[in-house]
């Protein structure tokens, strides 16, 4: 499937990039798209990994039993808010 770029500024940028890296315009565009895609997907994976790690940590903390001798200096109302 062909891709046509109608914006002359973008065409010039692609030409400059291709010349700078010594590739054809198609190869330069492919490399740039691959790099941007990897960065974008990598960020999304990092966010998902961080979220999963945080969820796992919170799940572990939820398993810690409450201590009978724990002291809570705050008084709480019936809505669970400090007085």
Residue, then its C-alpha position, 0 to 999 in steps of 0.5 A: x500500500x502506498x503512502x503519499x505525503x502531501x506536506x512539502x515540509x515533511x517531505x523535505x525533513x524526510x529527505x534530510x533525514x535519509x541523506x543524514x543517515x545514508x538510507x533511502x527515504x523509505x528506510x529512513x521513514x521506517x527506522x524513524x517510525x520503528x523508533x517512535x513506536x518502540x518508545x511509545x509502546x515502551x512507555x506504555x509497557x513501563x506504565x503497565x509494569x509500574x501499575x502491576x508492581x504497585x498493585x502487587x505491593x499493595x496486595x502484599x501489604x493487605x495480607x499483613x495482619x493488624x496488630x492488637x497492640x497497635x496504637x492509633x492516635x486519631x479518633x475516627x467518626x462513623x464515616x471513617x474520617x478523623x475527628 
